[in-house]
């Protein structure tokens, strides 16, 4: 269980690093590390984007949780992985 929680923590860190690179305006082709972070970050936030597309949201809610907004999708992904992280630790003593 500890290994899965560690992997989820690293997933959260990769997504946050991806958000930071996008915010700072770093191009994906700057070096090998940025290419890896951008491609892995895009893979990890894809389930959150699919979830936001599938939810029946009103027009007012779509302004907040726009599935085309990178930051809304990334924050949704981080929140989802964090909830999984917390749920895996519920039964521990």
PyMOL commands that set and color helices and strands:
alter all, ss='L'
color gray80, all
select helices_A, chain A and resi 2-24+32-54+59-64+70-88
alter helices_A, ss='H'
color red, helices_A
deselect
rebuild
show_as cartoon
